Amino acid sequence: MKKIFATLAVSAASLIATSAFAAPVNLVTNGGFENITNGAGKFNTSSGGLAGTTVATGWTSTGYAFIFTPGSADTTGAGPGHLKLWGPGDGSNNGLTGSPTGGNFLASDGVYQIGAIQQIINGLVIGQSYQLSFDWAGAQQYGFTGPTTEGWQVSLGAQTFNTPTISNVNHGFTGWRNQTFTFTATGVSEVLSFLATGSPNGLPPFSLLDSVSLVAVPEPGSVPMMAIGALALAAVVARRRRQSQR
């Protein structure tokens, strides 16, 4: 009997430990915009003559958006499919840095040719809660002058959240910050959408985006209940063995 209790107790402890430390599965494809083709620059879009050639695996967009590689945001521009942001590389000591992870990031204009950056998320469980997290910042297009504001409107299916609207100084950069939202799936496949917001028109405010992740949120108490169930089973087995011995 003691051996049975010990075995099931170890199994319960193992279940808790495994669930606590198992890495959650990110349902977003290419959340860091690292996988691109045709080089960095104007993001592929259907906006007529403004169409770019850069393709980011898993993502589509109809807006005025760009993919930047490390060090390119304030040093590359003036060519087809490229623009620059204000930063140390072009005379603004605003502290502009690349992606927090050191890789690529996306920038989208919040007032000009606005259009969402989207991805279809598959494998959702209806009624399950999912945590969306991402890094974002605000910047301004090089060559324009005046304070701006930046933000993101984020949707999964029919649910929509908004980041805070942040104020940006002339030729400024707001610094990177992390945002999380919790969504509840209403279908097995839903569209994840990021729409840049900002002001004013004519002083291009760019919202930056990186490190997009969507993971399932464990149900509260599910693991402890499974452990309790295992111990309860041990008690039943022990009681039946005592009855059999009698």
N, C-alpha and C positions, 0 to 999 in steps of 0.2 A: 504493500500500500504506500509506504513511504517513497518507494522508487517511482511509483506512478505519479505521486504528487510532485516529486522533484523533477521528473521528466517534463510534465506539463507546465510547471512553473518556469523552467528554463525556456520552453517553447514560447510562453507568453512574453517573457522578458525579451527574447530574441525578436518577436513580432514588433514589440514597441520600439526597440532599438532600430530595426530595419526601416520601419515607417518613418521614424524621426529623422534618419540621416539619408534616406534615399533622395537622390536628386530629382526634383520635379521636371517633367517633360515640357519643354517650350514648344508650343504649337505654332509659333510664328516662324515662317521661312525667311532666312536672311535678315534677321532683325537688326543686325549691325551694318547693313548695306555694304558688306565686304565683297559679295559676289556680284560683279558687274561685268558687262561687255561693252566694247567700243570706247573704253576709256572714260574717265571722269568728265563731267560737264552737264549740259542740259539734259534733263531726264526725259525719256521718251514720252510723248504726249500726242494728243490728237488735236491740238490747238493750231491747226492750219500751218501757216508759214513759220510759226514759233516752234514747230516740232523739233525735238532733239534726237540724238542717236544713242545716248547712254541708256542701257537697260540694266535694271537691278532685279535679279532673280526673285520671283515671287510677288513683285510689286507692280502696280500700274498707276498712272496718274494722268489727269487732264489739265493740270495746273502748271504754273510757272515755277518749276522746281529744278534743283541742281544737286548732283552728287559731288562732294569734295573729298579728295584724298588727303592724307597727312601733309600739312604745310602748303596746300594749294589755295586755301580760302582767301588769303590776302596777297597772293603773289601771281595768280593766274587769271587772266582776263583779256578783254579787248579783242578776242577772237571769236569766230562762230561757235556758238554753243557754250561759251564761257562768260563768267562775270567774276568780279572780285567783291569781297566784303571789306569794310573798313577794319584795319588791324595794323599791328606793328610793321608788317611787310610793305605797307603803302602809306606810312606816315602817321598813323593814329595809335598812340600808346594806350590802347583800351584793354589790353590783356587778352585779346582774342587767342583762344587756344583751340586745338583740334578736338577730336572726339575724346571723351574721358577714358576710352579704352585704347586710344592711340591709333585707331583705324579710320575708316571712312565715316562720313555723316551726310545727312540730307538737309537741304535748306529750301524752304518754300515761301514765296511772296504771299503776304496776307491780304493784299488789296488789288494786285494786278494779275489778270488772267487766273483768278483763283480757281482751284480745283483740288479735290481730295487725293491723297496718296492712299491706295487701297490694296487689300489682300483678302482672299477668301480663306477663312479658317475652317478646316474640316476636323472631324473626329470629336465634336463637342457632344456632351451629354445633356439633354434637356433637363432643366431644373438645377443643374450643377453650377456652383459659383466659380468664377475664374478671376484671378488677379492679373491685371495688365499693369506693367511697369515700363517706363522709358525715361531716357535722359533728354532734356531739351534746354534751349537757350534762345536768346534774341540777339539779332545783329542788324546792321544796316548796309545796304549796297553802296559800294565805293562810288564816289563822284556826286553824291547827294548830301544835302546838309539840312539838319533839323532833328529835334527829338522825335522818337517813335514809340509805339507800343507793340508788343508781340504776345502771342498765345497760341493754343491749339484747341480745336473742338474735336473730340474723340468719340467715335461710335463703334459699337459692336451690335449688329442687327439693328433693332429699333431703339436701343438704349444709347443715350448721348450724355457725355460729361464735358465740362470745360475746365481747362487749367486756369489758374489766376492770370489776369492780364498784367504783364510787367512793363514798367516804364523804362525806356532806354534813352540815354543822353545822346546828344549830337555826336555822330561818328562813333557810337558806343557799342559795347558788348556786355550782356547782362551776366555772363558766367553760366556754367552748366548747373542744372538742378535735376533732381529725380522726382518723378510723379508716379503715383499708383492710383488705379481705379479698380473697383470690383464690379464685375458684370455677372448676370445670370443668363445662361444660355436658354434660348427659346426655340432653337433648332439645332440639328446636327451639323449644319454648315451655315456660317454667317459671315457677313462682310465686315472686316475691321477697317476703319476709315480714320485718317488724320487730315483735318482741314485747317490750314494756317489761318489765323486771324491777326489783325493788326490795324494800325493807323499811323499817320494819315496817308491818303492817296497822294502819290507823286513823290514821296520820300521813302522809297521802298523798304518797308520793314520785313525782315526775313526771320521766320521761325525755324530753328534748327532742331533736328531729331536724330536720335541714335539709341541703340541698345533696347530695342522693342522686345518685350517678353510677355507671353500669355500662358499662365499655368493654372491647373486646377487647384482649388482651395480644399484641403481635407475637411470632411464633415467633422464638426466639433464632437469630441468624445468617441469617435468611431473606433480608434485603436484601443483605448482603455476598455471599451465594452467587449471587444473581441478577446482581450486578455482575461476579463472577468468570466466570459463564457468558457474559456479553456479551463480555468480553475473550477468553475461550477461542474464541468464535465468530470473533472478529477474526483470531485466530491461524490458525484453519482456513482462512478465506477467503484470507489472505495466502499460506499454504503452497500452496494449490491454484493461485493465480495464478502463483507462481514455477514450479510444475511445468508449467503451460500455456505459459509463456514459453519454457521449455527445449525 
